[in-house]
Every structure is written in structure tokens, then in C-alpha cells.
Amino acid sequence: MINLVITHNPFTVETNFLINEQEPESNSQFAEYKTQRLQLWVEEFFHNLYNIFNGEIKYRVHFKGVEADCADMEDAVRQANENGLDVKMTFNIADGSEERLESMQQLMKEAKQDPLFQQYVNTLDIQNKFKDALDKNFDVYVIATMSSGKSTLINAMLGCNLLPALNEATTATIAKITDNDRMPQGHFNVSCTDNEGYPINDKQKLDLTTKEGSNSASQLMSEWNKSPDVFRINVEGKISAIEERENVRLVLTDTPGPNNSQDIEHNLTTMRYIGDSDRNPLVLYILNGTQLGINDDQSLLHQIAEVMCKGGKQSKDRFIFIINKADVFDPEKEEYVENIVERAKKYLEENGINNPLVYPVSANLTFLLRKRELNADLLTRNERGELNKMEDLFNEEPLMDLVKYMPLSKKTQKKINTKNYPTALYRSGLPAVEVMIDDYIEKYSLPNRVTRANQALSQIIVQSTNAAQLQKSLETDERELKNLTETITILRKKRQQGLTTDGYITSLKKQQKGLKKETSQYFMEAEQKIAISIANFGNDFSASSTKKQAKNKLANLTSSVEREFKITIIELEKIIESSQIEIQSELTSDYNKYVTSLFDDVSDLNLPTLEGLKNQIGYFDFPLEQDEVQIKYNRVQTGTRSVSSSKWYNPFSWGSSREEAIYEDQEEEYVDLDDIWLKRGQEIASSFDLLVREAVQKARENSDKTINIYIEFMNEEFGQRFESLMSDLEQKISDRDIREQAIAEATEQLDRIYTFKSKIDNILDI
């Protein structure tokens, strides 16, 4: 039997292990887990233990961590026991994220009011980190196939009929709904913006608690949704379905369907949401339970599969696949929800999504129940009849309890049970999904914010400590102070020489007008991948076929190339973004090397003051302005159809208005597929070639701009900072009274810094 004690800290992302009361060796597999978030390794943990301990099946585990992590470890234990192991678990639950985040906020206020820390708190870098940590917004993106009931599902979460919900693909724009618990239920503020973020109209107030207000709101939202000028609709109101949290504000984003958008940019925006590995937003992917797989966009599912494969348990948890319209199935007609769930899992697995989290719901039932609760007069005659029929079915038929088909943790199930929903509402399934959203916020969003707040406060500690230690190091004898004075003269001279035309700045300028080797390699790999894709497209175009077959092949080609084109844009954007981060990282390294070079000739003096001085000069915070990662393309004309103007490239008109290389005889029409591909292949290759060339140019421009910003910093801000530091140090060296006062202040400051640091450490402790 193996005894394990595991302590996981999600805020410092650190895990400590004791195995039979002994720490594991530093080169063991446990070392990999020590600095990884629990969700990245917990699913395979006990399987790996079985291999590490040569088939041992009996384990006794004591786990200490926050409640959400205890629940994940409990799930892993349950799965291990189902797989034949004998695992028993006890645990201690540590304080959660919200309490810690509140404590961090108090420390932030304390730092802003303390003269010792004020100068560091007010730097742009620290302010941005604070702002990021205090940002309450938590994103949930709703993506759906055509006619899946997405608008109905969102309306159900809002408890009223805000979004158009017709039997057509109505979502042509992006609707961003921000929770405001201070607003009354059914009341909203709405506005809309264009694709540059500029407002198109003044903010308007909507009241959906009356029939007149609901009809007026529906008309307004439909008009905005269909307007070609509107890119995003902004909504503010109460999303009562999600548990209210002081430190979290839900932002629900309704995205255009993958096969329905007035603008390719909408489609790309949806794909970017999916791939956002920084904020890790929750994604609700809605499937039509009655038409699985008919209208799905394969590229989105493949992208989701790739993200889920790379990101561990968190990436798996953040994609929730919802089978909507489960109310149309009736067990009396031998239509079983369980069968639909299995079909959905199989369909998703065929698209590369292994072990998907699938949740059947009846959004329509939830919507009508909550609409009636808001105001029964809002229901139409048809809605009243529909609701009565569904309530009878869900109340009387145990097999229509949709919650029983959901992969819920014990914690989630317990939380749902405590809410005491009416039977029909509970069984509709959507309230359970809403509880899962709340669980995800608790498990991932809040700990990440605590970590970001800690990083900002820790940076203040480092900077203030460097400054105080520099002053403290002046506590030395007269001979060393004289040497230090001479050193300052040398440093000033070296700095001036280093920034002349033959020095550091010139070397920086030479870096421009080119791409780093790694970035160029990424672009080459992208081009190779494109070439393979184009070759695969052409494999289907050889010999001859009937006219109908040729049209089908061209239609499939258009769909496939569109999908590949969008994926390529996203991949190129990632290359551009990574190249920007790369050049910033390189400049940081160059800066540190430059500062170190200033001290090369004086290091043999071995004065403590020099190390403190080097640390102070060595820290910098120049605001590198990272461009929005965006590639602009010109539309082109292919074939014989002109495509309407837009800022995004859309070359897909093949087979739209003309038939090509078609031969007739007296009996049957034929199409020479080789001739078709000869032209189409060139068009496709040309389109992708233009895409890559403009991406390369964008990366090059970003690199040059970043270097120019840095050169400007070195020419202006760095020189002033350097001179101010040197002058201050000279004054303290030359005046004994000032120096002794500075030393005394530094001693007191270091004590305060260590006290402040201990407060941070206590907040993060598990």
C-alpha cells in the first residue's frame, strides 16, 4: 500500500508530495507535477502511479487544496477505482479564491497609500497588471450550428425574449451581454458599434416585462442584427441564472453561427474565441438534437479538438457541448434522449473530440418557464399550449429527466439539488449547465486572477527592495565610498559611449527590416502546410465526370478551401503575435546584457553598492505598444463574380456563376476535371500566397515599430533615469548626514517591505 500526502496551491501553481512520509526524488516523475496546474495531470495521475509503483493497486491519499481542486482529485479517485485500483481519499479544504482576492485588493489599496510603494504602483506595467487582476469580466461564448435554438437558449438564461429567435439563421452580428445585477429583471441597456468599435447609435433602454416593450425590443434587435453597418450589439442587464459573485461579472457573447455570417471577420472572431488560451473563456457549443452533423462547421470542431488536446483538463472543461431541442423526443414513441447523447458523442469523436462533455437540454422549456415567471401575460396562446404539453411530459416521464444524462461531479449535483428547482425546470437541463458555468468560474477564473494580483504585488516588492538595498549598501568606509565616486564617473562615460553612433543604439537599428530566424521558419512551415492542403484539394480533380458531379466537387472544394483559409489566417495571426513577443523578449535580454556590460570593468571593486546599483539600472518598464494582431487583405475577383467590398479577403466564388470546360455530345454532358483544376488550383495557390506575403509584411512592420519604441526609450527615458540615479547617489556619498539618514531610512524600509511581503505570502498559503 502507498500512502500519499498531496498539497496543491493553485495560486502559486505548486504541488508538494509526500510518499510514505518521504519527499520524492528531484528527478522523479513527480517533479513534473510540482509546477503544473493540477488539472493538467490529475486525470492520468493514478494510472501513472500504477506504472511507477510496478502495479501497486492500493493507495491512501490525503489531499489539501481549494474546494474545486478537491473535487477534481475526488473525480480522479473515483475513476481510478472504476479502473480496478483501490484508492481511498481524505482531504482538507483551504480557503477559496474570492476571500484571497479580496485580501489582495486590500493590499493593493495599502500599497497605493504607502509612500514607500507609491512610485512603483503608479508605473504603467503595474497598473496594467492590477487592472487585469481586478477585471471582473468572465467570458462565456455561445457558438451554434444553424437552427439549433441558440437565441432561445440565451433568452432562457436571461429569462426574457431579448434576442430574435426565428426558424432561420438570425444571428448575423455579435451580441455581447454584460451582467448587471443592479438592474431589474427584464430591463436592459443596449447600443451597437461598427467593426472599429465606434458607436452607431445612442444607448437605449428596453423593458421586456410587458408585451409592448418585448415587441419593441424584438423589432429593434432584429433591425440591428440585419444591418450591414452593425458589427457588435452591446447589452447590459441582469443574467439571473448565474450565481451572483462580488468579484465576477459574467459576459455572455452570442456569436454568428459557423455557417452564417455577413462578414468573414465574424467567423474569424469566433475562431479566435475558441483558441484564446490566455483568458480561457468558457465555450458553449450548441448542437441541434434533431439534426446532428447536418450543418456543423467542421473547421470549428477540428479547432476545438486541437485546443482540447493541448490544454489538459482545463481545456476539456471549458468546452461544453449542449444538445438542444431534447423536448422533441418522446419515450412513448421510442425516442430516447440517451440514444441522442450517444450519437452526439460519436459524432464529436469522429471530429477528433475525445470524451466530450455532452449535456442534453430543452432551452425552449426553460425559456417558457422563466418567461411565465417574469410575466405570464407575455406568453402567446401557442406558447401556453406548448408549455403545458412540455410540462406534462417532463413532470410525468422519468426518462425526460435530462440531468441524469449529464457528466456532473458530486459537487455540482449537490449544488443543483440545494436550489430546489420545480421539477420541469430542473429536468429541462439548462439550470444544471448554468451551475457548471459557476463551477468553472470558481475553479479557473478566480485562481488565475489571484495569481495575476500576486505577480503585480511581487513586482512592487522586487523594485522597492532593490532601491532600499542600494541605500543600505552605502553603509561602508570612506575608501570604498571614494572608489564608488570614481565608479560613477566611469559608468557615466561608458553609458555615453555606448549610446553613440558606433554603440548600442546603432546595433539596435541594424535589427530592423528583417524577421528573426525562428519567425521565418514558422512562415516556411505554414507555406509547406498550405502546399500540402492544396495538393490534397487537387486529388479529387482528375479524369472526367458528369456535370452534376463536377458541380458537387466544386461546391465541396469551395467549402474546404474556405475552411482551410480561415484556419490559415488564425495560424498566421499566431505567428505574428509570437514574433512580436519574441522581439520584446530579445530586447529585454539585450537591455540586461547592455547594463551588465556597463559594470564589466568595475566589478573587481566588489562593492555591495555596485550590485544594488546594477539592479536598479537593470530594471526597466518601457511601454512596448503591442499592435493589435490583425492582417488586412484586399478583396479580389475570381471567376466571373465580383465580391462586395470588406476589409477581409474572401476569394471563394468558384463554381458560382459559370460552368467551365464542359463538353457535350448527343447523349451526356461531361466535365474535364483536370482542366478545371488547372485554373482553380492556380487561383487557390495565388490566394494563399497573398495571405502569407501580407502576414510576413505585418510581422516585419511590428518588429520594426517595437524596436523604434525601444530606441526612443533608450535615447530619452533611460538617460534621464540613469542620470537621476547617479546624481542622487553622488549627493549621498559626498554628504555624511544625508547618507546616514538614507541608510536609516533604508533599514526601516526593508523591515516594512519584508512585513508587506509576508502578508502576500500568507494570503497565498494553503
MARTOR-856041 format. One line per 2 residues: number of its first residue (from 1); their letters; for each residue x, y, z of C-alpha. Coordinates in steps of 0.5 Angstrom, whole numbers, plus 500, padded with zeros to 3 digits. Layout:
NUM = a = X/Y/Z ~ ...;
***
This chain:
1 = mi = 500/500/500 ~ 502/507/498;
3 = nl = 501/513/503 ~ 501/520/499;
5 = vi = 500/527/502 ~ 499/532/497;
7 = th = 498/539/498 ~ 496/544/491;
9 = np = 497/551/491 ~ 493/554/485;
11 = ft = 495/561/486 ~ 503/560/486;
13 = ve = 502/553/482 ~ 506/549/486;
15 = tn = 505/542/489 ~ 508/538/494;
17 = fl = 508/531/495 ~ 510/526/501;
19 = in = 510/519/499 ~ 510/514/505;
21 = eq = 513/520/509 ~ 518/522/504;
23 = ep = 519/527/499 ~ 520/524/492;
25 = es = 527/525/489 ~ 528/531/485;
27 = ns = 529/527/478 ~ 522/523/479;
29 = qf = 516/524/475 ~ 513/528/481;
31 = ae = 518/533/479 ~ 514/535/473;
33 = yk = 508/536/477 ~ 511/540/482;
35 = tq = 510/547/478 ~ 504/545/474;
37 = rl = 497/546/475 ~ 493/540/478;
39 = ql = 488/540/472 ~ 494/539/467;
41 = wv = 496/532/471 ~ 490/530/475;
43 = ee = 487/525/470 ~ 493/521/469;
45 = ff = 495/521/476 ~ 493/514/479;
47 = hn = 495/511/472 ~ 502/514/472;
49 = ly = 502/511/480 ~ 501/504/478;
51 = ni = 506/504/473 ~ 511/508/478;
53 = fn = 510/503/483 ~ 510/497/479;
55 = ge = 503/495/479 ~ 501/497/486;
57 = ik = 494/498/487 ~ 492/500/494;
59 = yr = 493/508/495 ~ 491/512/501;
61 = vh = 491/519/499 ~ 491/526/504;
63 = fk = 490/532/499 ~ 490/539/502;
65 = gv = 487/545/497 ~ 482/549/495;
67 = ea = 475/546/494 ~ 475/546/487;
69 = dc = 481/542/487 ~ 479/537/492;
71 = ad = 473/536/487 ~ 478/534/481;
73 = me = 482/530/486 ~ 476/526/488;
75 = da = 474/525/481 ~ 480/522/479;
77 = vr = 480/518/485 ~ 473/515/483;
79 = qa = 476/514/476 ~ 482/510/479;
81 = ne = 477/506/483 ~ 473/504/477;
83 = ng = 479/502/473 ~ 481/497/478;
85 = ld = 485/501/484 ~ 484/501/491;
87 = vk = 484/508/493 ~ 481/512/499;
89 = mt = 482/519/500 ~ 481/524/506;
91 = fn = 482/532/505 ~ 483/539/508;
93 = ia = 479/544/504 ~ 483/551/504;
95 = dg = 480/558/503 ~ 478/560/497;
97 = se = 480/565/491 ~ 474/570/493;
99 = er = 477/571/500 ~ 484/571/498;
101 = le = 482/576/492 ~ 479/581/497;
103 = sm = 485/581/501 ~ 490/582/495;
105 = qq = 485/588/494 ~ 486/591/501;
107 = lm = 494/590/500 ~ 494/594/493;
109 = ke = 490/600/497 ~ 495/599/502;
111 = ak = 501/600/497 ~ 498/606/494;
113 = qd = 497/610/500 ~ 504/608/503;
115 = pl = 510/613/500 ~ 515/607/500;
117 = fq = 511/604/495 ~ 507/609/491;
119 = qy = 512/611/486 ~ 512/603/484;
121 = vn = 505/602/484 ~ 504/608/479;
123 = tl = 508/605/473 ~ 504/603/467;
125 = di = 506/596/468 ~ 504/595/475;
127 = qn = 497/599/473 ~ 496/594/468;
129 = kf = 497/588/472 ~ 493/591/477;
131 = kd = 487/593/472 ~ 488/586/469;
133 = al = 487/582/476 ~ 481/587/478;
135 = dk = 478/586/472 ~ 471/582/474;
137 = nf = 469/580/467 ~ 469/573/466;
139 = dv = 467/571/458 ~ 462/565/456;
141 = yv = 462/565/449 ~ 456/561/445;
143 = ia = 457/558/439 ~ 452/554/435;
145 = tm = 450/551/429 ~ 444/553/424;
147 = ss = 437/553/427 ~ 440/550/434;
149 = gk = 436/554/438 ~ 442/559/440;
151 = st = 438/565/441 ~ 433/561/445;
153 = li = 438/558/450 ~ 441/565/451;
155 = na = 434/568/452 ~ 433/563/457;
157 = ml = 439/565/461 ~ 436/572/461;
159 = gc = 429/570/463 ~ 426/574/457;
161 = nl = 425/575/450 ~ 431/579/448;
163 = lp = 435/576/442 ~ 431/575/436;
165 = al = 429/567/436 ~ 426/565/429;
167 = ne = 427/559/425 ~ 432/562/421;
169 = at = 440/563/422 ~ 438/570/425;
171 = ta = 445/572/429 ~ 449/576/424;
173 = ti = 452/580/429 ~ 456/579/435;
175 = ak = 452/581/441 ~ 456/582/448;
177 = it = 451/581/454 ~ 454/584/461;
179 = dn = 451/582/467 ~ 449/588/472;
181 = dr = 446/585/478 ~ 443/592/480;
183 = mp = 439/593/474 ~ 431/590/475;
185 = qg = 430/583/472 ~ 428/584/464;
187 = hf = 431/591/464 ~ 437/592/459;
189 = nv = 441/598/456 ~ 443/597/449;
191 = sc = 448/600/444 ~ 451/598/438;
193 = td = 458/599/435 ~ 461/598/428;
195 = ne = 467/594/427 ~ 472/599/429;
197 = gy = 469/600/436 ~ 465/607/434;
199 = pi = 458/608/437 ~ 453/608/431;
201 = nd = 447/610/436 ~ 446/613/443;
203 = kq = 445/608/449 ~ 437/606/449;
205 = kl = 433/603/455 ~ 429/597/454;
207 = dl = 423/594/458 ~ 422/587/457;
209 = tt = 417/586/462 ~ 411/588/458;
211 = ke = 408/586/451 ~ 409/592/448;
213 = gs = 416/593/451 ~ 418/586/449;
215 = ns = 415/587/442 ~ 419/594/441;
217 = as = 426/591/444 ~ 425/585/439;
219 = ql = 424/589/433 ~ 430/594/435;
221 = ms = 435/588/436 ~ 432/585/429;
223 = ew = 434/591/425 ~ 441/592/428;
225 = nk = 442/585/427 ~ 441/585/420;
227 = sp = 444/592/419 ~ 451/591/415;
229 = dv = 454/597/419 ~ 453/594/426;
231 = fr = 459/589/428 ~ 457/588/435;
233 = in = 451/589/440 ~ 452/591/447;
235 = ve = 447/589/452 ~ 447/591/460;
237 = gk = 442/587/464 ~ 441/582/469;
239 = is = 443/575/468 ~ 440/572/474;
241 = ai = 441/565/472 ~ 448/565/474;
243 = ee = 450/566/482 ~ 452/573/484;
245 = re = 459/574/486 ~ 462/580/488;
247 = nv = 469/579/484 ~ 466/576/478;
249 = rl = 462/579/472 ~ 459/575/467;
251 = vl = 460/577/460 ~ 455/573/455;
253 = td = 457/573/448 ~ 453/571/442;
255 = tp = 457/569/436 ~ 454/568/429;
257 = gp = 454/561/427 ~ 460/558/424;
259 = nn = 456/557/417 ~ 452/564/418;
261 = sq = 455/571/418 ~ 455/577/414;
263 = di = 463/578/415 ~ 468/573/415;
265 = eh = 471/577/420 ~ 465/575/425;
267 = nl = 467/568/423 ~ 475/569/425;
269 = tt = 473/573/431 ~ 469/566/433;
271 = mr = 475/562/432 ~ 480/567/436;
273 = yi = 475/566/442 ~ 476/558/441;
275 = gd = 483/559/441 ~ 484/564/447;
277 = sd = 489/560/451 ~ 490/567/456;
279 = rn = 484/568/459 ~ 481/561/457;
281 = pl = 474/563/456 ~ 468/558/457;
283 = vl = 465/556/450 ~ 458/553/450;
285 = yi = 458/550/443 ~ 450/548/442;
287 = ln = 448/542/437 ~ 441/541/434;
289 = gt = 439/535/437 ~ 434/533/432;
291 = ql = 440/535/426 ~ 446/532/429;
293 = gi = 452/534/424 ~ 448/537/418;
295 = nd = 450/544/419 ~ 456/544/423;
297 = dq = 463/547/421 ~ 468/542/421;
299 = sl = 474/547/422 ~ 471/550/428;
301 = lh = 470/543/431 ~ 477/541/429;
303 = qi = 480/547/432 ~ 476/546/439;
305 = ae = 479/539/438 ~ 486/541/437;
307 = vm = 486/546/443 ~ 483/541/448;
309 = ck = 488/536/446 ~ 494/541/448;
311 = gg = 491/544/454 ~ 489/539/459;
313 = kq = 483/538/464 ~ 482/546/464;
315 = sk = 481/546/456 ~ 477/540/457;
317 = dr = 473/543/462 ~ 472/550/458;
319 = fi = 468/547/452 ~ 461/545/454;
321 = fi = 457/541/448 ~ 450/542/449;
323 = in = 445/538/445 ~ 439/543/445;
325 = ka = 431/541/443 ~ 431/535/447;
327 = dv = 424/536/449 ~ 422/534/442;
329 = fd = 424/527/444 ~ 418/522/447;
331 = pe = 420/516/450 ~ 413/513/448;
333 = ke = 415/514/441 ~ 421/510/443;
335 = ey = 425/516/442 ~ 430/516/448;
337 = ve = 435/522/450 ~ 440/517/452;
339 = ni = 441/515/445 ~ 442/522/442;
341 = ve = 447/523/447 ~ 451/517/445;
343 = ra = 450/519/438 ~ 453/526/439;
345 = kk = 459/524/443 ~ 460/519/437;
347 = yl = 459/525/432 ~ 464/529/436;
349 = ee = 469/524/437 ~ 469/523/429;
351 = ng = 471/530/429 ~ 477/529/434;
353 = in = 474/531/440 ~ 475/525/445;
355 = np = 471/524/451 ~ 467/531/450;
357 = lv = 463/533/456 ~ 456/533/453;
359 = yp = 449/536/456 ~ 442/535/453;
361 = vs = 438/541/455 ~ 431/544/453;
363 = an = 432/551/452 ~ 425/552/450;
365 = lt = 422/549/456 ~ 427/553/461;
367 = fl = 425/560/457 ~ 418/559/457;
369 = lr = 418/557/465 ~ 422/563/466;
371 = kr = 418/568/461 ~ 412/566/465;
373 = el = 415/567/472 ~ 417/574/469;
375 = na = 410/576/467 ~ 405/570/465;
377 = dl = 402/575/460 ~ 408/575/456;
379 = lt = 406/568/454 ~ 402/568/447;
381 = rn = 397/563/446 ~ 401/558/442;
383 = er = 407/559/448 ~ 402/557/453;
385 = ge = 400/551/450 ~ 407/549/448;
387 = ln = 409/550/455 ~ 403/546/458;
389 = km = 405/540/454 ~ 412/540/456;
391 = ed = 411/541/463 ~ 406/535/463;
393 = lf = 412/531/459 ~ 418/533/464;
395 = ne = 414/532/470 ~ 411/525/469;
397 = ep = 416/522/465 ~ 423/520/469;
399 = lm = 426/519/462 ~ 426/526/461;
401 = dl = 430/528/467 ~ 436/531/462;
403 = vk = 440/532/468 ~ 441/524/469;
405 = ym = 445/524/463 ~ 450/529/464;
407 = pl = 457/528/467 ~ 456/532/473;
409 = sk = 461/532/479 ~ 458/530/486;
411 = kt = 460/538/488 ~ 456/540/482;
413 = qk = 450/536/483 ~ 450/538/490;
415 = ki = 449/545/489 ~ 444/544/484;
417 = nt = 440/540/489 ~ 440/546/494;
419 = kn = 437/550/489 ~ 430/547/490;
421 = yp = 428/548/483 ~ 421/546/480;
423 = ta = 421/539/477 ~ 420/541/470;
425 = ly = 425/547/471 ~ 430/542/474;
427 = rs = 429/537/469 ~ 430/542/463;
429 = gl = 437/541/464 ~ 440/548/463;
431 = pa = 440/550/470 ~ 445/545/471;
433 = ve = 449/548/465 ~ 449/554/469;
435 = vm = 451/551/475 ~ 457/548/471;
437 = id = 459/555/469 ~ 459/558/476;
439 = dy = 464/552/478 ~ 468/554/472;
441 = ie = 469/561/475 ~ 471/558/482;
443 = ky = 476/553/479 ~ 479/557/474;
445 = sl = 478/564/473 ~ 478/567/480;
447 = pn = 485/563/482 ~ 488/566/476;
449 = rv = 486/573/478 ~ 489/572/485;
451 = tr = 496/570/481 ~ 496/576/477;
453 = an = 495/580/483 ~ 500/577/487;
455 = qa = 505/578/481 ~ 504/585/481;
457 = ls = 505/586/488 ~ 511/582/488;
459 = qi = 514/586/483 ~ 513/592/487;
461 = iv = 517/588/493 ~ 523/587/488;
463 = qs = 523/594/486 ~ 523/597/493;
465 = tn = 527/592/495 ~ 533/594/490;
467 = aa = 532/601/492 ~ 532/600/499;
469 = ql = 538/595/499 ~ 542/600/495;
471 = qk = 541/606/500 ~ 543/601/506;
473 = sl = 549/599/502 ~ 552/606/503;
475 = et = 554/603/510 ~ 561/603/508;
477 = de = 568/606/510 ~ 571/612/507;
479 = re = 576/609/502 ~ 570/605/499;
481 = lk = 566/611/498 ~ 572/614/494;
483 = nl = 572/608/490 ~ 565/609/489;
485 = te = 565/616/487 ~ 570/614/481;
487 = ti = 566/608/479 ~ 560/613/478;
489 = ti = 565/617/473 ~ 567/611/469;
491 = lr = 559/609/469 ~ 557/616/466;
493 = kk = 563/616/461 ~ 561/608/459;
495 = rq = 554/610/458 ~ 555/616/454;
497 = qg = 560/612/449 ~ 555/606/449;
499 = lt = 550/610/446 ~ 554/614/441;
501 = td = 553/612/433 ~ 558/607/434;
503 = gy = 555/604/440 ~ 549/600/443;
505 = it = 543/604/439 ~ 547/603/432;
507 = sl = 547/596/434 ~ 539/596/435;
509 = kk = 538/600/429 ~ 541/594/425;
511 = qq = 536/589/427 ~ 530/593/423;
513 = kg = 528/591/416 ~ 528/583/418;
515 = lk = 525/578/421 ~ 528/573/426;
517 = ke = 530/566/424 ~ 525/563/428;
519 = ts = 520/567/425 ~ 522/566/418;
521 = qy = 522/559/420 ~ 515/559/422;
523 = fm = 512/562/416 ~ 516/557/412;
525 = ea = 513/551/416 ~ 506/555/414;
527 = eq = 507/555/407 ~ 509/548/407;
529 = ki = 503/546/410 ~ 499/550/405;
531 = ai = 502/547/399 ~ 500/540/402;
533 = si = 493/542/403 ~ 493/545/396;
535 = an = 495/538/393 ~ 490/535/397;
537 = fg = 485/539/394 ~ 487/537/387;
539 = nd = 487/530/388 ~ 479/530/387;
541 = fs = 480/533/380 ~ 483/528/375;
543 = as = 480/525/369 ~ 472/527/368;
545 = st = 466/527/371 ~ 458/529/370;
547 = kk = 456/536/370 ~ 453/534/377;
549 = qa = 459/531/380 ~ 463/537/378;
551 = kn = 458/542/381 ~ 458/538/387;
553 = kl = 466/537/387 ~ 467/545/386;
555 = an = 462/546/392 ~ 466/542/396;
557 = lt = 472/545/394 ~ 469/552/396;
559 = ss = 467/549/403 ~ 474/546/404;
561 = ve = 478/552/402 ~ 474/557/406;
563 = re = 475/553/412 ~ 483/552/411;
565 = fk = 483/559/409 ~ 480/561/416;
567 = it = 485/557/420 ~ 491/559/416;
569 = ii = 489/566/418 ~ 489/564/425;
571 = el = 495/561/425 ~ 499/567/421;
573 = ek = 496/571/427 ~ 499/567/432;
575 = ii = 506/567/428 ~ 505/575/428;
577 = es = 504/575/435 ~ 509/570/437;
579 = sq = 514/574/433 ~ 512/581/437;
581 = ie = 513/577/444 ~ 520/574/441;
583 = iq = 523/581/439 ~ 520/584/446;
585 = se = 524/578/450 ~ 530/579/446;
587 = lt = 530/587/447 ~ 529/585/455;
589 = sd = 535/581/454 ~ 539/586/450;
591 = yn = 538/591/455 ~ 540/587/461;
593 = ky = 547/585/457 ~ 548/592/456;
595 = vt = 547/594/463 ~ 552/588/465;
597 = sl = 557/591/460 ~ 557/598/464;
599 = fd = 559/594/470 ~ 564/590/467;
601 = dv = 571/594/468 ~ 569/596/475;
603 = sd = 566/589/478 ~ 573/588/481;
605 = ln = 572/593/486 ~ 567/588/489;
607 = lp = 563/594/493 ~ 556/592/495;
609 = tl = 553/598/493 ~ 555/596/486;
611 = eg = 550/590/486 ~ 545/595/488;
613 = lk = 546/600/483 ~ 546/595/478;
615 = nq = 540/592/480 ~ 537/599/480;
617 = ig = 539/601/473 ~ 537/594/471;
619 = yf = 530/594/472 ~ 526/598/466;
621 = df = 519/599/464 ~ 519/602/458;
623 = pl = 511/601/455 ~ 512/597/449;
625 = eq = 506/598/445 ~ 504/591/442;
627 = de = 500/592/436 ~ 493/589/435;
629 = vq = 495/583/431 ~ 491/584/425;
631 = ik = 492/583/418 ~ 489/587/413;
633 = yn = 487/584/406 ~ 484/587/399;
635 = rv = 479/583/396 ~ 480/580/389;
637 = qt = 476/578/384 ~ 476/571/382;
639 = gt = 472/567/376 ~ 466/572/374;
641 = rs = 463/574/380 ~ 465/581/384;
643 = vs = 465/580/391 ~ 463/586/396;
645 = ss = 468/590/399 ~ 470/589/406;
647 = kw = 477/589/410 ~ 477/582/410;
649 = yn = 479/578/404 ~ 474/573/401;
651 = pf = 476/569/395 ~ 471/564/395;
653 = sw = 467/564/388 ~ 469/558/385;
655 = gs = 463/555/381 ~ 458/561/383;
657 = sr = 456/564/376 ~ 460/560/370;
659 = ee = 461/553/368 ~ 468/551/365;
661 = ai = 471/546/361 ~ 464/543/360;
663 = ye = 463/538/353 ~ 457/536/350;
665 = dq = 455/530/346 ~ 448/527/344;
667 = ee = 448/523/350 ~ 451/526/356;
669 = ey = 455/532/359 ~ 462/531/361;
671 = vd = 467/536/365 ~ 474/535/364;
673 = ld = 476/536/372 ~ 484/536/370;
675 = di = 482/543/366 ~ 478/545/372;
677 = wl = 484/544/377 ~ 489/547/372;
679 = kr = 486/554/373 ~ 482/553/380;
681 = gq = 489/551/383 ~ 493/557/381;
683 = ei = 487/561/384 ~ 488/558/390;
685 = as = 495/558/391 ~ 495/565/389;
687 = sf = 490/567/394 ~ 494/563/400;
689 = dl = 501/566/397 ~ 498/573/398;
691 = lv = 496/572/405 ~ 503/569/407;
693 = re = 506/575/404 ~ 502/580/408;
695 = av = 503/577/414 ~ 510/577/413;
697 = qk = 510/584/412 ~ 506/585/418;
699 = ar = 511/582/422 ~ 516/586/420;
701 = en = 513/592/421 ~ 511/590/428;
703 = sd = 518/588/429 ~ 521/595/427;
705 = kt = 516/599/431 ~ 518/596/437;
707 = in = 525/597/436 ~ 524/604/435;
709 = iy = 520/605/441 ~ 525/602/445;
711 = ie = 531/606/442 ~ 526/612/443;
713 = fm = 526/610/451 ~ 534/609/451;
715 = ne = 535/616/448 ~ 530/619/452;
717 = ef = 527/616/459 ~ 533/611/460;
719 = gq = 538/617/460 ~ 534/621/465;
721 = rf = 533/615/470 ~ 541/614/469;
723 = es = 543/621/471 ~ 538/622/476;
725 = lm = 540/616/480 ~ 547/617/479;
727 = sd = 546/625/482 ~ 542/622/488;
729 = le = 548/617/490 ~ 553/622/489;
731 = qk = 550/627/494 ~ 549/622/499;
733 = is = 556/620/498 ~ 559/627/499;
735 = dr = 555/629/505 ~ 555/624/511;
737 = di = 549/627/514 ~ 545/625/508;
739 = re = 548/619/507 ~ 547/617/515;
741 = qa = 540/619/514 ~ 539/615/508;
743 = ia = 542/609/511 ~ 537/609/517;
745 = ea = 531/610/512 ~ 533/604/508;
747 = te = 534/600/514 ~ 527/602/516;
749 = ql = 524/601/509 ~ 527/594/509;
751 = dr = 523/592/515 ~ 517/595/512;
753 = iy = 518/591/506 ~ 519/584/509;
755 = tf = 513/585/513 ~ 509/587/507;
757 = ks = 512/581/503 ~ 510/576/509;
759 = ki = 502/579/508 ~ 503/577/501;
761 = dn = 506/570/503 ~ 500/569/508;
763 = il = 495/570/503 ~ 497/565/498;
765 = di = 499/560/503 ~ 495/553/503;
***
